Amino acid sequence: MRILVTGGAGFIGSHLCERLLNQNHDVICLDNFFTGSKDNIIDLMDNHRFELIRHDITEGILLEVDQIYHLACPASPVHYQYNAVKTIKTNVMGTINMLGLAKRVRARILLSSTSEVYGDPKVHPQKESYWGHVNPIGIRSCYDEGKRVAETLMMDYHRQNKVDIKIVRIFNTYGPKMAENDGRVVSNFIIQALKNQDITIYGDGSQTRSFQYVDDLLDGVIAMMNAQNFIGPVNIGNPYEFTILELAKKIIELTRSKSKIIHLPLPQDDPTQRQPDISLAEEKLNWQPQIQIAEGLPRTIEYFRTKVLAG
C-alpha cells in the first residue's frame, strides 16, 4: 500500500515509517520539522519506497494514498505550550485537512489521540467510555481539548461522510529517538542522570504514570489500522503503574549516576494518576504490551548515552 504518515519525522512517526517500510509499503512522511528531526529518518532516506515532504498540515495537500496515520502534533507540554494557538490549529485544521484528503481519495485514516483527553481523571484506571475531566481554559487545553475536538471531527466525518476512521488513545510512550529537549519525564531523568545533574521531580513524586515501549505502541497502532468493523476509540498503553519517584530511583540505579533527587512545585493541571484500562484492545485487537520497563529502559538509556556523549 501507499501510506501517509503525518508527523513522520517525530519520535513515534519515524519508528512507524521504518516499520511500514519493513513491511514493503510505500511510505510518504509529512513533517514541518517543528518537533520532528531529519536525524530520526536519515537511515530511511536511501530506501526507494520512502518519500519525505516538508509540509505543515494546517495547509491542505493533495496526495494519492491508501492509508493515513495522522500523528502530526507537538506532544509534550514544553512544545505544545510554546505556541498554543499553533497547537490547536494543528489539531483542528490539520485534522480537517487530513479527513478531507481521506474522504477525497477514500483512504482509511487513523488519528493518534491521547490519554490527555481524560484530563486529570476521576476514574481509575481509565476506560474508553470515560468522558474525562479536562480544564477547557487551562494551559494544557490547546493539546487536551485540541485532541478531543480532533476525535469529534473524526466521528462526524465518519457519520456524515462515511469516512473510514480509526481512533487510538496513546498513553505515555518512551524509547529511542525521543527528543532530548521535550521535557518528558523519561528523557529528562535519563539525561540528568547521565550528566550526574540533580533529577528534578515536580511535587512529591507520588503521582503515578504507566509507560509503554515504542515497539509495543506500534504493534497496537498497526493492529488497529488493519482491524475490521472496529473504529475505536481504543486505549493503547501499558497498565503497569508506578510513581515518578520510583522511576527516578530506577534510572539512577541503571545509569549508576551520582545524581541527587530534588523537588519542585507541581505544574498546573498536571494529572495525579494516569493508567489505561486495555481490556478493549485485548478483546478487539488481541494486543497487550510485551516489553516492560526493566527491558525498555536500558535500551532507551543506551540511545541517550550515545547522544549525550556525542553532544
C-alpha positions in Angstrom: 0.0 0.0 0.0 0.9 3.7 -0.2 0.8 5.0 3.3 1.0 8.6 4.5 2.4 9.3 8.0 1.9 12.9 9.2 4.5 13.8 11.8 6.6 11.1 10.3 9.9 12.6 11.4 8.9 12.7 15.1 9.7 10.2 17.8 6.8 7.8 17.1 6.3 8.7 13.5 9.9 7.8 12.5 9.6 4.4 14.2 6.3 3.9 12.3 7.8 4.8 8.9 10.6 2.3 9.5 8.2 -0.5 10.5 5.9 0.2 7.5 8.9 0.2 5.1 10.0 -3.2 6.6 6.5 -4.5 5.6 7.2 -3.4 2.0 4.7 -0.5 1.9 5.4 2.8 0.1 5.7 5.4 2.8 5.2 9.2 2.5 6.5 11.1 5.5 4.9 14.5 6.0 6.5 16.8 8.6 7.1 20.6 9.2 10.1 19.8 11.5 8.7 21.9 14.4 9.4 19.0 16.7 10.4 16.3 14.2 14.0 15.8 13.2 15.7 14.6 10.0 18.1 12.7 12.2 15.2 10.4 13.1 14.6 9.4 9.4 18.2 9.7 8.0 18.5 6.0 7.8 15.3 5.7 5.7 16.4 8.3 3.0 18.1 5.7 0.7 15.0 3.5 0.6 13.3 3.9 -2.8 9.9 3.3 -1.1 10.3 6.3 1.2 9.4 9.9 0.3 9.8 13.0 2.5 7.6 16.1 2.1 8.2 19.2 4.2 4.7 20.5 4.8 2.5 22.0 7.5 -0.8 20.1 7.8 -2.7 23.3 8.7 -2.4 23.9 4.9 -4.2 21.5 2.6 -2.3 19.0 0.4 -3.3 16.6 -2.4 -1.9 13.1 -2.4 -3.0 9.7 -3.6 -2.7 7.3 -0.6 -4.5 4.2 0.8 -4.0 4.8 4.5 -3.2 7.8 6.6 -1.6 7.6 10.0 -2.3 11.1 11.4 0.3 11.7 14.1 1.3 15.3 13.5 1.1 17.5 16.6 3.6 18.5 19.3 3.0 16.1 22.1 5.0 17.3 25.1 4.0 20.3 27.3 7.2 22.2 26.5 6.5 22.1 22.8 2.7 22.3 22.7 2.6 25.2 25.1 5.4 27.1 23.2 2.8 28.1 20.6 -0.6 27.2 22.0 -2.6 28.7 19.0 -0.5 26.7 16.6 -1.1 23.5 18.6 -4.8 23.8 18.5 -4.7 24.8 14.8 -2.7 21.7 14.1 -5.3 19.6 16.0 -8.3 21.1 14.4 -7.4 22.5 11.0 -4.8 19.8 10.4 -7.3 17.0 11.2 -9.9 18.6 9.0 -7.4 18.7 6.1 -6.4 15.1 6.6 -10.1 14.0 6.9 -10.8 15.9 3.7 -7.9 14.1 2.0 -9.2 10.7 3.3 -12.7 11.5 2.0 -11.4 12.6 -1.4 -9.2 9.5 -2.1 -11.2 7.0 0.0 -8.3 6.3 2.3 -8.6 4.9 5.8 -7.4 7.4 8.4 -6.1 6.7 11.9 -6.0 9.5 14.5 -3.3 9.3 17.2 -5.3 10.8 20.0 -4.1 10.8 23.6 -4.7 9.8 27.2 -4.8 13.6 27.7 -8.4 13.5 26.6 -9.1 12.1 30.1 -7.5 15.2 31.7 -6.9 14.7 35.5 -9.2 11.6 35.7 -11.7 11.0 38.4 -12.0 7.3 37.3 -9.1 4.9 37.7 -7.9 3.2 35.5 -9.4 4.9 32.5 -11.8 3.1 30.2 -12.7 4.4 26.7 -16.2 5.1 28.0 -15.0 7.7 30.5 -15.6 11.2 29.2 -12.7 12.8 31.0 -12.1 15.7 33.4 -10.4 18.5 31.4 -9.9 22.2 32.2 -11.0 23.9 28.9 -9.2 27.1 29.7 -6.0 25.7 31.3 -2.5 25.9 29.9 -2.7 22.3 28.7 -6.1 22.7 26.9 -4.6 23.6 23.5 -3.5 19.9 23.4 -6.1 18.2 25.6 -9.1 20.0 24.1 -7.5 20.0 20.7 -7.3 16.2 20.6 -10.9 16.0 21.9 -12.1 18.2 19.0 -10.0 16.0 16.6 -11.9 13.0 17.9 -15.2 14.8 17.4 -14.2 15.7 13.8 -13.2 12.0 13.1 -16.6 10.8 14.3 -18.6 13.5 12.4 -16.8 12.8 9.2 -17.5 9.1 9.7 -21.1 9.6 10.5 -21.8 12.3 7.9 -19.5 11.3 5.0 -18.8 7.6 5.7 -15.0 8.3 6.0 -13.2 5.1 7.1 -11.7 6.1 10.5 -9.8 4.7 13.5 -9.1 6.4 16.8 -6.3 5.3 19.2 -5.7 7.0 22.5 -2.0 6.7 23.2 -0.7 6.6 26.7 2.9 7.7 27.8 5.4 6.1 25.4 9.2 6.1 25.6 12.1 4.7 23.6 15.0 5.6 21.3 14.5 8.8 19.2 12.7 10.7 21.9 13.7 14.4 21.7 16.2 15.4 24.3 14.6 18.8 25.0 10.9 17.8 25.1 10.5 18.0 28.8 9.1 14.4 29.2 9.9 12.7 32.4 11.8 9.7 30.9 14.1 11.7 28.7 14.5 14.4 31.4 15.5 11.9 34.1 17.8 9.9 31.8 19.8 12.9 30.6 20.0 14.4 34.1 21.3 11.0 35.4 23.8 10.6 32.6 25.2 14.1 33.3 25.1 13.5 37.1 22.9 16.5 37.4 20.1 16.9 40.0 17.0 14.9 39.0 14.0 17.3 39.2 10.7 15.8 40.4 7.6 18.0 40.3 5.6 17.7 43.5 6.5 14.9 46.0 6.8 12.3 43.3 3.8 10.3 44.4 1.9 10.9 41.2 1.7 7.8 39.1 2.3 7.1 35.4 2.4 4.0 33.2 4.9 3.9 30.3 4.8 1.7 27.2 7.8 1.0 25.0 7.5 2.3 21.4 7.6 -1.1 19.8 4.5 -2.2 21.8 2.7 1.0 20.7 3.5 0.3 17.0 2.1 -3.2 17.3 -1.1 -1.8 18.7 -1.5 1.1 16.3 -0.9 -1.1 13.2 -3.3 -3.8 14.5 -5.9 -1.1 14.9 -5.4 0.4 11.4 -5.9 -3.1 9.9 -8.8 -4.2 12.2 -12.2 -4.7 10.6 -15.5 -3.5 12.0 -14.0 -1.5 14.9 -13.3 2.2 14.8 -12.5 2.9 18.4 -11.5 4.9 20.3 -9.2 2.3 21.9 -6.5 2.8 24.6 -3.0 1.8 23.7 -0.8 1.8 26.7 0.9 -0.3 29.4 -1.2 -0.7 32.5 1.8 -1.3 34.8 1.7 1.7 37.1 4.4 3.2 39.3 5.3 6.5 40.9 7.5 9.2 39.4 9.8 8.8 42.4 10.2 5.1 41.7 11.1 5.9 38.1 13.8 8.4 39.1 15.4 5.9 41.5 15.3 3.2 38.9 17.1 5.4 36.3 19.7 6.4 38.8 20.3 2.8 39.5 20.5 1.7 35.8 22.8 4.6 34.9 25.0 4.3 38.0 24.5 8.0 38.4 25.7 10.3 41.2 22.5 12.4 40.7 20.5 13.6 43.7 16.7 14.0 43.6 15.3 17.4 44.2 11.6 18.5 44.3 10.0 21.5 42.5 6.3 22.7 42.6 3.7 20.8 40.6 2.7 22.4 37.3 -1.0 23.5 36.8 -3.4 20.7 35.8 -0.7 18.0 36.0 -2.6 14.7 36.3 -2.1 12.8 39.6 -2.9 9.4 38.1 -2.8 8.0 34.6 -3.3 4.3 33.8 -5.0 2.7 30.9 -7.7 0.0 31.0 -6.6 -2.0 27.9 -9.3 -4.7 28.1 -10.9 -3.3 24.8 -7.5 -3.6 23.0 -7.0 -7.1 24.3 -10.5 -8.1 23.1 -10.7 -6.3 19.7 -7.0 -6.3 18.7 -5.6 -9.3 20.6 -3.0 -6.8 21.8 -1.1 -6.3 25.0 2.3 -4.8 25.7 5.2 -7.2 25.7 8.1 -5.0 26.8 8.2 -3.9 30.4 10.2 -1.1 31.9 13.1 -3.4 33.0 13.8 -4.2 29.4 12.8 -1.0 27.7 14.6 1.5 30.0 18.1 0.1 29.3 17.6 0.3 25.6 16.5 4.0 25.9 19.3 4.8 28.2 21.8 3.4 25.7 20.3 5.6 23.0 20.7 8.7 25.1 24.1 7.7 26.3 25.4 7.8 22.7 23.5 11.2 22.1 24.9 12.8 25.3 28.4 11.6 24.7 28.3 12.7 21.1 26.9 16.1 22.1 
